[in-house]
Amino acid sequence: MTMHVDYKGKYFTDVISKEVMRTIVQTLTVRVVGDVHVRPDQRLKDELNKAERFIAVTDAAIYNARGEEIFKSEFLTINLDHVVWLSPVDQNSGSDEG
């Protein structure tokens, strides 16, 4: 990790703090349930409005149209052109499966 201190004493590092948000992402063909990492001062929607065309998802499970888990991955990226909708997982629902 590199660190820089400016003339006012403010510290700058290459580490970006992010909060983990359990999320459901519906694509054109599958549903992905996993963790999206969002900066503390931003919303999930802000992740979609960035210049990057992919959203990173960790600890992901992918479900087919019948709700059957077809794949698991520690990390994957989803092309935003294929996202139909996404939503934070309701912490009160007790289920985050497809």
C-alpha positions in Angstrom: 0.0 0.0 0.0 1.3 3.4 -0.9 0.6 6.5 1.1 1.0 10.2 0.4 0.6 13.1 2.8 -0.2 16.5 1.3 1.1 19.9 2.6 -2.0 20.2 4.9 -1.3 16.8 6.5 -4.1 15.0 4.8 -3.4 11.3 4.1 -4.0 9.7 0.7 -3.8 5.9 0.1 -4.6 3.6 -2.7 -7.1 1.7 -0.5 -10.8 2.5 -1.2 -13.2 1.8 1.6 -16.4 0.1 0.5 -19.4 -1.4 2.2 -20.7 -4.9 1.3 -24.4 -4.9 0.1 -26.1 -8.3 -0.5 -27.8 -7.9 -3.8 -30.1 -9.6 -6.3 -29.2 -8.9 -9.9 -31.6 -10.0 -12.6 -30.0 -10.3 -16.0 -31.7 -11.2 -19.3 -31.2 -14.9 -18.6 -30.3 -15.6 -15.0 -30.6 -14.2 -11.5 -27.4 -13.5 -9.5 -27.4 -13.2 -5.7 -24.1 -11.9 -4.3 -22.2 -9.1 -2.7 -21.8 -5.7 -4.4 -19.2 -3.4 -2.9 -20.4 0.3 -2.6 -18.5 3.3 -1.3 -19.9 4.4 2.0 -21.1 7.8 0.7 -22.9 6.3 -2.4 -26.0 4.3 -3.1 -26.3 1.0 -5.0 -27.7 3.0 -7.9 -24.5 5.0 -8.1 -22.6 1.8 -8.9 -24.7 1.5 -12.0 -24.0 5.1 -13.1 -20.2 4.9 -13.1 -18.2 4.9 -16.4 -17.3 1.2 -16.0 -19.6 -1.0 -18.0 -19.3 -4.0 -15.6 -20.4 -4.4 -11.9 -18.3 -6.7 -9.7 -20.1 -9.3 -7.6 -18.4 -11.4 -4.9 -19.7 -14.6 -3.2 -22.1 -15.0 -6.0 -24.7 -17.7 -6.7 -26.3 -17.9 -10.1 -29.9 -19.2 -10.6 -31.7 -20.2 -13.8 -35.3 -19.3 -14.6 -36.6 -22.1 -12.5 -34.8 -20.9 -9.4 -32.2 -23.7 -9.5 -28.7 -22.8 -8.5 -26.5 -23.5 -11.6 -23.1 -22.0 -10.6 -21.2 -20.4 -7.7 -18.3 -18.1 -7.9 -16.2 -16.1 -5.4 -15.9 -13.3 -8.0 -17.7 -12.4 -11.2 -18.5 -9.3 -13.2 -21.8 -8.6 -15.0 -22.1 -6.4 -18.1 -24.5 -3.6 -17.2 -26.0 -3.9 -20.6 -27.5 -7.2 -19.5 -29.0 -6.0 -16.2 -32.8 -5.9 -16.1 -33.1 -4.9 -12.5 -31.2 -5.2 -9.2 -32.2 -4.8 -5.6 -30.6 -5.1 -2.1 -31.6 -8.4 -0.5 -34.3 -7.7 2.1 -32.7 -8.5 5.4 -36.1 -9.3 6.9 -37.2 -11.8 4.3 -35.0 -14.6 5.7 -34.1 -15.8 2.1 -31.8 -14.6 -0.6 -32.2 -17.4 -3.0 -33.2 -17.0 -6.6 
